[in-house]
Amino acid sequence: MVSAAKIKSVDFFRNYPVFLLTCPFFRKTPRDLTEASLSGAGISILAAISMIFLFGMELHSYLTVSTTTAIIIDKSSIEDTVRVDFNVSFPFLSCEFASVDVSDVLGTNRLNITKTIRKYSINRHFQTNGHEFRTGLVTYTIKHDEKVDDTYGEGSVTLTSRNFDKITHEHPIVVVNFFAPWCHWSNLLSPAWEKTAKVMRQRYSPEHDGRIIVGSVDCTKENDLCQKHHIQGFPSIRIYRKGTDVHDNNGIHIHETYYGDRDTDTLVMKMDSLVSSIGVDSVKHSISRSEDYIIIRPAPPQEGCRIEGFVWVKKVPGNLIISAASGSHSFDASQMNMSHVVSSLSFGSTITPMMMSDMKRLGPYLGAGHNRLNGQAYMTNLEDHANVTIEHYLQVVKTEVLGLSHKLFENYEYTAHTSLMHAHSIPAAKFHLEFSPMQVLITENLKQFSHFITNLCAIIGGVFTVAGILDSILYNTYKLTRKTRLTDSKNAIWKIYLPRTRSILEDQKSIQYQLSRKKHRINTIAKRDYQIEEDEDRMKLGGTKSNRRQRSYKQ
C-alpha cells in the first residue's frame, strides 16, 4: 500500500519543472521581442548616446566639490580682535595733522595710531611724490613762557602775499609763524615769538647782517597765502632756507616745520643754531635734528595725504576715526574739508590671488562683499558745505570656510551706508563698525563613491527601460498602422471588384435556376415515360385498364 507522503513527493517532483519556471529573475526573452526593426536600431543608438552623456554628467558631478552654507552663532570670544586694513586718500587733509583713532563701547580709546600707519603726501589730483611722510611724536607738553613780557613790542616782520617770496629769496633763513588771532595756542606763542624776533633783530640786523629773518603771517587776512603753503593748524612755524630750497611743480618751497618748545629761550637757541649752520653742507632741508626738546622735520610738500595701514579692533561696536588732531595746534573747522577716496577697506586676513586661485569654487561665496567701499569717492564742496563730517556705517559679518583639507579660512564681509552731517566740532571721516552676532559657515564636501555607482546603475537601467518602452510604443504603432493600411486596401479592392462579382453571382443564380427548371422538366418527362411504360405493361395484362390509360393519356 502506497503512503500519502510518497504520493506528495511524487506530486512535488512531477511539478518540479513548473516550480523552477516561476522562480528565475532572468527570464527568456520572447521571440517577438528579438525581431529586429529600423526603429529599434535608432532607439538603441539614441539610448547609447544618452547613457554616455549622462555618464559624463554624473562623472563631472562626482568630481565636483559640493558646497553647503549654514548660518550659526559666532562663537568668538569678546577678547578676539579683527584686523582692519585700509587705504584712504584725503586731498585736503595734511599729513602733518592727520590722525587715526580707534574707540569702542568697552572703553578702548587709542589716539593717533602711528606704529602700523603710513602717510604719503598727495596733491588734489591724488598724485604723490612716492616718499613716506614721517612726523616726530611729541610726547611731552609744549613749553611756553610763563610770564608775558610786553616790553619788546612787535619784533617780527609782517609777511603778506606781496612780500613773502621776495623776503624768502633775499635772506638765507626765514622763520615764519603762521598764526590766527582767535587761536589759543597762537596767543600763547605770540609774546615769546615777538621777543625772539626782537633778539634776532638785535643780533643779526637785517640791514647789516640779514642772515635770518623772523616773520609772521596772519592767516585770517592772508588766507590764500596760508593755503598755498598748506597751513592747516595754528600756529605753524616754518623754516625757509635760501639756496637749499627745492620748489615743487607749483613753485612752493619745500621747507621744514618746527615742532619744539615755544618759550623764548628755546626759540632763541634754535635760531642761533640755524644761523651757525649756514654754509655747512650737512644741513639740508630734508634732514631732521633733535636737540633736547627741539624738533625740526620736513613739512609736507603737498596739501593732501594718503593714509594706509591697519589697526586691530575688538569685535564689538566701535569707531575708526580719521581727522586732524594735535595737542598744540588749533584748526579752523570752517576751512577743513574731509573729502576722501577709499582705495581699499577690508576686515580680517586678506585673501591673496594665490588663495583665490586655489579656491575658485568658492567664488560665489567669497570676494563679493569684503571690499564694498573699494574705489568709492566721497567729495564735498568747501564753498557749499562747512564743517561736514562724512560717516560710514558698516555692518560686518564673519564667514568661515571649512575646506577639503579641514583648513579653516576666515573672511569678513560688510554692508556700507554713508551719510553727511554738519559737525559742531572739527570735521572727520568716521567709520562706525558693528559686528554681527551671526556668522556664515561654508563647508566643502565630496560625493561618496557608493552614490556614484548607484546613480550610474540607475542611469543604465532607466535609459534601458525608457528605450524599451519607446521601442514597444513605436513597434505597436507601426503594426497598427500597417494593419489599418491593409484593411483600407481590402476595402478599396472590394469597392472595385464587388459590382463584377455581384453580376457574376446573379448570372450564376440565373443559370442555376434555368438548370434546375430544365432538370425539373426532365424529371417530369421521365416520370411520365415511366408511367406510360407501366400502363402499357398493365394493358397487356388487362384491356380495360389499358384503354382507360390511353384515354387519359390522350386527354
C-alpha positions as CSV (number, residue, x, y, z in Angstrom):
1,M,0.0,0.0,0.0
2,V,1.4,3.4,-1.0
3,S,1.7,6.0,1.7
4,A,0.4,9.6,1.5
5,A,3.9,11.1,1.9
6,K,5.2,9.2,-1.1
7,I,2.2,10.4,-3.1
8,K,3.0,14.0,-2.1
9,S,6.7,13.6,-3.0
10,V,5.8,12.2,-6.4
11,D,3.5,15.2,-7.0
12,F,6.3,17.6,-6.0
13,F,8.8,16.1,-8.4
14,R,6.1,15.9,-11.1
15,N,5.5,19.7,-10.7
16,Y,9.2,20.5,-10.1
17,P,9.9,22.0,-13.6
18,V,6.9,24.2,-13.3
19,F,8.1,25.5,-9.9
20,L,11.5,26.3,-11.3
21,L,10.0,28.2,-14.2
22,T,8.3,30.6,-11.8
23,C,11.4,31.4,-9.7
24,P,14.2,32.9,-12.0
25,F,14.7,36.6,-12.2
26,F,16.3,36.4,-15.6
27,R,13.5,35.1,-17.8
28,K,14.0,34.3,-21.5
29,T,13.0,36.9,-24.0
30,P,10.0,36.0,-26.2
31,R,10.7,35.5,-29.8
32,D,8.7,38.6,-30.9
33,L,11.0,40.8,-28.8
34,T,14.0,39.6,-30.7
35,E,12.7,40.8,-34.0
36,A,14.9,43.5,-35.5
37,S,13.5,46.7,-36.7
38,L,14.7,50.1,-38.0
39,S,13.1,52.0,-35.2
40,G,14.7,49.7,-32.7
41,A,18.1,50.4,-34.1
42,G,17.5,54.2,-34.0
43,I,16.3,54.0,-30.4
44,S,19.3,51.8,-29.4
45,I,21.7,54.4,-30.8
46,L,19.9,57.2,-29.0
47,A,19.9,55.2,-25.8
48,A,23.7,54.6,-26.1
49,I,24.3,58.3,-26.7
50,S,22.1,59.2,-23.7
51,M,24.0,56.8,-21.5
52,I,27.3,58.2,-22.5
53,F,26.1,61.8,-21.9
54,L,24.5,61.0,-18.6
55,F,27.6,59.1,-17.5
56,G,29.8,62.1,-18.3
57,M,27.5,64.4,-16.4
58,E,27.4,62.1,-13.4
59,L,31.2,61.7,-13.5
60,H,31.6,65.5,-13.6
61,S,29.2,65.8,-10.6
62,Y,31.2,63.2,-8.7
63,L,34.4,65.0,-9.3
64,T,32.9,68.4,-8.5
65,V,33.1,69.6,-4.9
66,S,29.7,70.5,-3.4
67,T,29.3,73.4,-1.0
68,T,26.9,73.8,1.8
69,T,26.1,77.1,3.6
70,A,24.8,77.5,7.1
71,I,24.2,80.4,9.5
72,I,25.3,79.8,13.0
73,I,26.1,81.8,16.2
74,D,29.5,83.5,16.2
75,K,31.4,81.7,18.9
76,S,34.3,84.2,19.1
77,S,35.2,85.4,22.5
78,I,34.9,89.0,23.5
79,E,38.7,89.4,23.6
80,D,39.1,88.4,19.9
81,T,40.4,91.2,17.7
82,V,39.9,91.8,13.9
83,R,42.5,93.4,11.7
84,V,41.2,96.3,9.6
85,D,43.2,97.2,6.5
86,F,42.5,100.4,4.8
87,N,43.9,102.8,2.2
88,V,42.2,106.2,2.2
89,S,43.2,109.4,0.4
90,F,42.4,112.8,1.7
91,P,43.2,115.5,-0.9
92,F,42.6,118.4,1.5
93,L,44.0,117.0,4.8
94,S,47.7,117.5,5.6
95,C,49.7,114.5,6.7
96,E,51.2,116.8,9.3
97,F,48.0,116.7,11.4
98,A,46.2,113.5,10.1
99,S,45.4,111.3,13.0
100,V,43.9,107.8,13.1
101,D,41.9,107.0,16.3
102,V,40.1,103.8,17.4
103,S,37.5,103.5,20.1
104,D,34.7,101.1,21.1
105,V,31.9,100.6,23.6
106,L,34.2,98.8,26.1
107,G,36.2,101.9,26.8
108,T,39.1,101.4,24.4
109,N,40.3,104.7,23.1
110,R,43.6,104.8,21.1
111,L,44.5,108.1,19.7
112,N,46.9,109.0,16.8
113,I,48.0,105.4,16.0
114,T,51.3,105.6,14.1
115,K,53.0,102.2,14.6
116,T,51.1,100.4,11.8
117,I,50.1,103.5,9.8
118,R,52.0,105.1,6.8
119,K,51.3,108.5,5.3
120,Y,52.1,109.9,1.9
121,S,51.7,113.5,0.8
122,I,49.4,113.9,-2.2
123,N,48.1,116.8,-4.2
124,R,44.5,117.5,-5.2
125,H,44.8,115.1,-8.1
126,F,45.8,112.2,-5.7
127,Q,49.4,112.2,-7.1
128,T,52.2,111.6,-4.6
129,N,56.0,112.1,-4.7
130,G,56.5,108.5,-3.5
131,H,58.1,109.3,-0.2
132,E,56.6,108.4,3.1
133,F,55.8,111.4,5.3
134,R,57.2,110.9,8.8
135,T,56.3,113.0,11.8
136,G,58.1,113.0,15.2
137,L,55.9,112.1,18.1
138,V,55.7,115.0,20.6
139,T,55.2,113.0,23.8
140,Y,55.6,115.9,26.1
141,T,53.8,119.2,26.8
142,I,54.9,122.1,24.7
143,K,56.5,124.7,26.9
144,H,55.6,128.3,26.7
145,D,56.7,131.4,28.5
146,E,55.2,131.5,32.0
147,K,55.3,135.3,32.2
148,V,54.2,137.6,29.4
149,D,56.6,140.5,28.8
150,D,55.2,143.1,26.5
151,T,58.2,145.4,26.7
152,Y,59.7,144.1,23.4
153,G,56.7,145.1,21.3
154,E,56.4,143.7,17.8
155,G,59.7,142.4,16.6
156,S,58.7,140.1,13.7
157,V,58.3,141.1,10.1
158,T,54.7,141.1,8.9
159,L,54.6,139.0,5.7
160,T,51.9,139.1,3.1
161,S,51.4,137.6,-0.4
162,R,53.1,140.7,-1.8
163,N,56.4,140.5,0.0
164,F,56.6,136.8,1.0
165,D,58.5,135.5,-2.0
166,K,60.8,138.5,-2.1
167,I,61.9,138.1,1.6
168,T,62.4,134.4,1.4
169,H,64.6,134.7,-1.7
170,E,66.8,137.6,-0.2
171,H,67.7,136.1,3.1
172,P,69.5,132.8,3.9
173,I,67.0,131.8,6.6
174,V,63.4,133.0,7.1
175,V,61.5,131.6,10.0
176,V,57.7,132.3,9.7
177,N,54.9,132.0,12.2
178,F,51.6,131.3,10.5
179,F,49.0,132.2,13.2
180,A,45.4,133.0,13.7
181,P,44.3,135.7,16.3
182,W,41.4,133.5,17.5
183,C,43.7,130.6,18.2
184,H,44.6,129.9,21.9
185,W,48.0,128.4,21.0
186,S,48.8,131.3,18.7
187,N,48.1,133.7,21.6
188,L,50.4,131.7,23.9
189,L,53.2,131.8,21.4
190,S,52.8,135.4,20.4
191,P,54.8,137.1,23.2
192,A,57.7,134.7,23.0
193,W,57.7,134.9,19.2
194,E,57.9,138.7,19.2
195,K,60.6,138.7,21.9
196,T,62.6,136.1,20.0
197,A,62.2,138.2,16.8
198,K,63.5,141.3,18.7
199,V,66.5,139.4,19.9
200,M,67.3,138.1,16.4
201,R,66.9,141.6,15.0
202,Q,69.4,142.9,17.5
203,R,71.9,140.1,17.0
204,Y,71.5,139.8,13.2
205,S,70.5,143.1,11.9
206,P,68.6,142.9,8.6
207,E,70.4,146.0,7.3
208,H,74.0,144.8,8.2
209,D,73.8,141.0,8.6
210,G,70.5,139.7,7.3
211,R,71.3,136.0,7.8
212,I,67.9,135.4,9.5
213,I,64.5,137.0,9.4
214,V,61.7,136.2,11.8
215,G,58.3,136.9,10.3
216,S,54.6,136.4,10.9
217,V,51.6,135.7,8.7
218,D,48.0,136.4,9.9
219,C,46.1,133.6,8.1
220,T,42.8,135.3,8.7
221,K,44.0,138.1,6.5
222,E,46.3,136.1,4.1
223,N,44.1,133.0,3.7
224,D,45.3,132.3,0.1
225,L,48.9,132.5,1.2
226,C,48.4,130.1,4.0
227,Q,46.5,127.7,1.8
228,K,49.3,127.9,-0.8
229,H,51.8,126.8,1.9
230,H,49.5,124.0,3.1
231,I,48.8,125.6,6.5
232,Q,46.0,123.8,8.4
233,G,47.0,124.0,12.0
234,F,47.8,127.1,14.1
235,P,50.4,128.2,14.9
236,S,52.7,126.6,12.3
237,I,56.4,127.6,12.4
238,R,58.1,127.1,9.0
239,I,61.8,127.4,8.2
240,Y,62.8,128.5,4.7
241,R,66.4,128.2,3.6
242,K,67.9,130.1,0.7
243,G,69.9,128.1,-1.7
244,T,68.9,124.7,-0.3
245,D,65.2,125.2,-1.1
246,V,63.6,123.0,-3.7
247,H,60.4,124.0,-5.5
248,D,57.6,121.7,-6.4
249,N,55.6,122.0,-9.6
250,N,53.5,124.8,-8.2
251,G,56.6,126.9,-7.2
252,I,56.1,126.2,-3.5
253,H,59.2,126.0,-1.2
254,I,59.8,122.6,0.2
255,H,60.6,123.6,3.7
256,E,60.8,122.5,7.3
257,T,58.5,122.6,10.3
258,Y,59.5,123.3,13.8
259,Y,57.7,121.1,16.5
260,G,59.7,122.0,19.6
261,D,59.1,124.1,22.7
262,R,57.7,127.6,22.2
263,D,59.4,129.5,25.0
264,T,61.8,132.4,24.3
265,D,65.0,130.7,25.4
266,T,64.3,127.6,23.2
267,L,63.4,129.6,20.2
268,V,66.4,131.9,20.5
269,M,68.7,128.9,20.9
270,K,67.2,127.2,17.9
271,M,67.5,130.2,15.7
272,D,71.1,130.8,16.7
273,S,71.8,127.2,15.7
274,L,70.2,127.8,12.3
275,V,72.4,130.9,11.7
276,S,75.5,129.0,12.7
277,S,74.6,126.2,10.3
278,I,74.7,128.4,7.2
279,G,77.2,127.2,4.7
280,V,77.5,123.7,6.2
281,D,76.9,121.0,3.6
282,S,75.4,118.6,6.1
283,V,72.4,120.9,6.7
284,K,69.7,120.2,4.1
285,H,66.0,120.8,4.1
286,S,65.3,117.0,4.4
287,I,67.4,116.5,7.5
288,S,65.8,116.5,10.9
289,R,67.6,117.0,14.1
290,S,66.5,116.7,17.7
291,E,68.4,118.5,20.4
292,D,66.7,118.2,23.8
293,Y,63.2,119.3,23.1
294,I,63.9,121.0,19.8
295,I,62.4,119.1,16.9
296,I,62.6,120.1,13.2
297,R,61.2,117.9,10.4
298,P,60.4,118.4,6.8
299,A,57.0,120.0,6.2
300,P,54.5,118.1,4.0
301,P,55.3,119.1,0.4
302,Q,51.6,118.8,-0.7
303,E,48.3,119.6,1.0
304,G,46.7,116.1,0.8
305,C,47.5,112.8,2.5
306,R,47.1,109.2,1.7
307,I,46.8,107.1,4.8
308,E,47.3,103.4,4.6
309,G,48.0,100.6,7.0
310,F,46.0,98.5,9.5
311,V,44.6,98.6,13.0
312,W,43.3,96.0,15.4
313,V,39.7,96.3,16.8
314,K,37.6,94.2,19.1
315,K,34.5,92.5,17.8
316,V,32.2,95.0,19.5
317,P,30.6,98.2,18.2
318,G,33.3,100.8,17.7
319,N,34.6,103.6,15.6
320,L,37.6,104.2,13.3
321,I,38.0,108.0,13.0
322,I,40.4,109.9,10.8
323,S,40.7,113.6,11.5
324,A,43.0,116.5,12.1
325,A,44.4,116.4,15.6
326,S,47.2,118.0,17.6
327,G,47.8,118.7,21.2
328,S,49.5,122.1,20.5
329,H,47.6,123.4,17.4
330,S,44.2,124.8,16.7
331,F,42.1,124.2,13.5
332,D,39.6,126.3,11.6
333,A,36.7,123.9,11.2
334,S,35.1,126.0,8.5
335,Q,38.2,125.5,6.4
336,M,38.5,121.7,6.9
337,N,37.5,119.5,4.0
338,M,37.3,115.8,4.8
339,S,36.6,114.6,1.2
340,H,38.2,111.3,0.6
341,V,38.5,108.3,-1.7
342,V,38.5,104.8,-0.2
343,S,41.0,102.7,-2.3
344,S,40.5,99.7,0.0
345,L,38.9,98.7,3.2
346,S,38.7,95.1,4.4
347,F,38.4,93.1,7.6
348,G,40.4,90.1,8.6
349,S,43.2,88.4,6.7
350,T,43.4,89.5,3.1
351,I,42.6,86.8,0.6
352,T,45.6,86.8,-1.8
353,P,45.3,86.0,-5.5
354,M,47.1,82.7,-4.9
355,M,44.5,81.7,-2.3
356,M,41.7,82.7,-4.7
357,S,43.2,80.6,-7.4
358,D,43.2,77.6,-5.1
359,M,39.6,78.3,-4.1
360,K,38.0,79.2,-7.4
361,R,35.0,77.0,-6.5
362,L,34.3,79.4,-3.6
363,G,34.0,82.4,-5.9
364,P,30.2,82.8,-5.5
365,Y,30.7,82.8,-1.7
366,L,33.8,84.9,-1.2
367,G,35.1,88.2,-2.5
368,A,31.8,89.8,-3.2
369,G,31.3,91.9,-0.1
370,H,34.6,92.1,1.7
371,N,35.7,95.2,-0.2
372,R,32.4,97.0,-0.8
373,L,33.8,100.5,-0.3
374,N,36.8,100.0,-2.6
375,G,37.1,102.7,-5.2
376,Q,34.3,104.8,-3.8
377,A,34.8,108.6,-3.7
378,Y,33.1,110.9,-1.1
379,M,33.8,114.5,-2.1
380,T,32.3,117.7,-0.6
381,N,32.4,121.2,-1.8
382,L,34.0,123.6,0.7
383,E,32.1,126.6,-0.7
384,D,28.7,124.9,-0.2
385,H,29.3,122.8,2.9
386,A,31.1,123.8,6.0
387,N,32.0,121.6,9.0
388,V,30.9,118.4,7.1
389,T,31.6,115.1,8.7
390,I,31.4,112.0,6.5
391,E,30.1,109.0,8.4
392,H,30.2,105.4,7.1
393,Y,28.0,102.8,8.9
394,L,29.5,99.3,8.4
395,Q,27.8,96.0,9.4
396,V,30.3,93.3,9.4
397,V,29.5,89.6,9.1
398,K,32.1,86.8,9.6
399,T,32.4,84.0,7.1
400,E,34.2,80.8,7.8
401,V,35.2,78.3,5.1
402,L,36.0,74.7,6.1
403,G,37.9,73.3,3.1
404,L,38.5,69.7,2.0
405,S,41.8,69.7,3.9
406,H,39.9,70.8,7.0
407,K,41.8,74.0,7.0
408,L,39.7,76.9,8.2
409,F,39.7,80.2,6.2
410,E,38.2,83.3,7.7
411,N,36.7,86.2,5.8
412,Y,34.7,89.2,6.7
413,E,32.0,90.8,4.5
414,Y,30.2,94.0,5.2
415,T,27.5,96.3,4.1
416,A,28.1,100.1,4.0
417,H,25.8,103.1,4.3
418,T,27.1,106.7,4.1
419,S,25.7,110.0,5.3
420,L,26.9,113.6,5.5
421,M,26.3,115.7,8.6
422,H,27.3,119.1,9.8
423,A,29.6,118.8,12.8
424,H,29.8,121.2,15.7
425,S,33.5,120.4,16.1
426,I,36.3,119.6,13.8
427,P,35.1,117.6,10.8
428,A,36.2,114.0,10.5
429,A,35.8,110.8,8.5
430,K,34.1,108.2,10.7
431,F,33.7,104.5,10.1
432,H,31.2,103.1,12.6
433,L,31.8,99.3,13.0
434,E,29.1,96.9,14.1
435,F,29.9,93.2,14.1
436,S,27.0,90.7,13.7
437,P,26.5,88.0,16.3
438,M,25.8,85.6,13.5
439,Q,28.3,84.1,11.1
440,V,28.2,82.2,7.8
441,L,29.7,78.7,7.7
442,I,30.7,77.3,4.3
443,T,31.6,73.6,4.2
444,E,33.1,71.8,1.2
445,N,32.0,68.1,0.6
446,L,32.9,65.4,-1.9
447,K,30.3,63.0,-3.2
448,Q,30.7,59.4,-2.0
449,F,31.8,56.7,-4.4
450,S,28.8,54.5,-3.5
451,H,26.4,57.3,-4.6
452,F,28.3,57.5,-7.9
453,I,27.9,53.7,-8.5
454,T,24.2,53.8,-7.5
455,N,23.5,56.7,-9.8
456,L,25.4,55.0,-12.6
457,C,23.3,51.8,-12.3
458,A,20.2,54.0,-12.2
459,I,21.2,55.7,-15.4
460,I,21.8,52.4,-17.2
461,G,18.6,50.8,-16.0
462,G,16.5,53.9,-16.5
463,V,17.7,54.6,-20.1
464,F,17.3,50.9,-21.0
465,T,13.7,50.8,-19.6
466,V,12.7,54.0,-21.3
467,A,14.2,52.9,-24.6
468,G,12.3,49.6,-24.3
469,I,9.0,51.5,-23.7
470,L,9.6,53.8,-26.6
471,D,10.5,50.9,-28.9
472,S,7.4,49.0,-27.9
473,I,5.2,52.0,-28.5
474,L,6.8,52.6,-31.9
475,Y,6.6,48.9,-32.9
476,N,3.0,48.5,-31.9
477,T,2.1,51.8,-33.5
478,Y,3.8,50.6,-36.7
479,K,1.9,47.3,-36.6
480,L,-1.4,49.0,-36.0
481,T,-0.7,51.5,-38.9
482,R,0.2,48.6,-41.2
483,K,-3.0,46.6,-40.3
484,T,-5.1,49.7,-40.9
485,R,-3.4,50.2,-44.3
486,L,-4.2,46.5,-45.2
487,T,-7.8,46.9,-44.2
488,D,-8.1,50.1,-46.3
489,S,-6.5,48.2,-49.3
490,K,-9.0,45.4,-48.9
491,N,-11.9,47.8,-48.8
492,A,-10.6,49.6,-51.9
493,I,-10.3,46.3,-53.7
494,W,-13.8,45.2,-52.7
495,K,-15.2,48.5,-54.0
496,I,-13.6,47.9,-57.4
497,Y,-14.5,44.2,-57.9
498,L,-17.8,44.0,-55.9
499,P,-20.0,45.0,-58.9
500,R,-18.5,42.4,-61.1
501,T,-18.8,39.8,-58.5
502,R,-22.4,40.6,-58.0
503,S,-23.2,40.4,-61.7
504,I,-21.3,37.1,-61.9
505,L,-23.3,35.8,-58.9
506,E,-26.5,36.9,-60.5
507,D,-25.6,35.1,-63.7
508,Q,-24.7,32.0,-61.8
509,K,-28.0,32.2,-60.0
510,S,-30.0,32.6,-63.2
511,I,-28.1,29.7,-64.8
512,Q,-28.7,27.5,-61.8
513,Y,-32.3,28.5,-61.9
514,Q,-32.6,27.5,-65.5
515,L,-30.7,24.4,-64.9
516,S,-33.0,23.5,-62.1
517,R,-36.0,24.1,-64.2
518,K,-34.6,22.0,-67.0
519,K,-33.8,19.3,-64.5
520,H,-37.3,19.5,-63.2
521,R,-38.9,19.2,-66.6
522,I,-36.6,16.3,-67.5
523,N,-37.6,14.6,-64.2
524,T,-41.3,15.2,-65.0
525,I,-40.9,13.8,-68.5
526,A,-39.0,10.8,-67.1
527,K,-41.8,10.2,-64.6
528,R,-44.4,10.3,-67.3
529,D,-42.4,7.9,-69.6
530,Y,-42.1,5.6,-66.7
531,Q,-45.9,5.7,-66.1
532,I,-46.6,5.1,-69.7
533,E,-44.4,2.0,-69.6
534,E,-46.2,0.8,-66.6
535,D,-49.5,1.4,-68.2
536,E,-48.5,-0.5,-71.3
537,D,-47.4,-3.3,-69.2
538,R,-50.7,-3.4,-67.3
539,M,-52.7,-3.1,-70.6
540,K,-51.1,-6.2,-71.6
541,L,-52.5,-7.7,-68.5
542,G,-55.9,-6.2,-68.7
543,G,-57.6,-4.4,-71.6
544,T,-59.9,-2.3,-69.6
545,K,-57.3,-0.7,-67.6
546,S,-55.2,-0.2,-70.7
547,N,-57.9,1.6,-72.5
548,R,-58.5,3.9,-69.6
549,R,-54.9,4.8,-69.6
550,Q,-54.8,5.5,-73.2
551,R,-57.8,7.7,-72.9
552,S,-56.4,9.5,-70.0
553,Y,-53.1,9.9,-71.8
554,K,-54.8,11.3,-74.8
555,Q,-56.7,13.7,-72.7
